[in-house]
Amino acid sequence: VPSRNHRVALRIYEVEDGASPATMVYFHGGGFVVGGLESHDDVCAEICSRTRFRVISVDYRLCPEHLHPAAFEDASEAVRWAASIYEQRIIVCGDSAGGNLAAAVCAALREEVDLAGQVLSYPGLGGDRTKGSYLEHAQAPMLTLDEVNAYATLRTGGVEQNGDPTVAPLADEDFSRLPPTVVFSAECDPLCDDGRDYRDALLAAGVRAALHVEPGLVHGYLRARHSVARAASSFDRIVEALREMA
């Protein structure tokens, strides 16, 4: 996919008969620093198999080599491309940093692309890092508050970008006209409250939104969906939410 002066690599998953009820664009997690087509290959393949969706995984640029808005620009261009190629409404989905990108793209393209919905897994949406779950779970397994702060610094090169919804979707001043949204947060995660606050902002703006706070789970729990029963149950709920959006 062309994106300004470079191309964005995609990986497309389809069922064998090609009969997909929906097209979904997936943004991987990794703090905007790591991850790619391989890190989330199994997640995307399983979603495709279980929903029969066409799944488009996006290999957006990573920092610190490519600072914001590089990843956001690549994510936006991928959604525009998918909408121009496939005659279906687009669902966006992402985990962690990918959930941030999905929410930011939904807001930026709400008047341009017909989006059927978004499903976000333990997203970081730019909440207040001085209170709530950021402090309560500052030393949580898999992701600590210090790591959240480090990722934020790397993404912007240390430049504060307060109030920019392409960095922090919760900083938006208008949450109306967004697509139906389902958020899955991990209880033991510094980012947990971001999902609640985002859900509340959407509901206040008249947008259909739901939140699942998964008890006892930590950030990145999709990696454990084949070994931890609670993670497997949450993945089942994610798949069901996607099916309902189709």
Summary of the structure (lengths in Angstrom):
residues: 246
radius of gyration: 16.4
end to end distance: 24.5
largest distance: 50.4
contacts: 870
relative contact order: 0.14
helix: 37%
strand: 21%
